Amino acid sequence: MTRLMLILFSMISTTLMGMGIVVALTMGWDTTQPILLAAAVGFVLAIPVSWLVARQLI
């Protein structure tokens, strides 16, 4: 399950980080700090999401 989770994590984290960056930019926060914060939140949020998806697939 760990291998599947890591494979899913690479796709899910990219998607969540991209969504967070798009949200930060559309809200008018075009400085570096909110963009990096949105990417970090997406990265951290992808860990439990990928674990849940991997568990559902197995």
Sequence and secondary structure as in RCSB ss.txt:
>XXXX:A:sequence
MTRLMLILFSMISTTLMGMGIVVALTMGWDTTQPILLAAAVGFVLAIPVSWLVARQLI
>XXXX:A:secstr
 HHHHHHHHHHHHHHHHHHHHHHHHHTT  SHHHHHHHHHHHHHHHHHHHHHHHHHH 
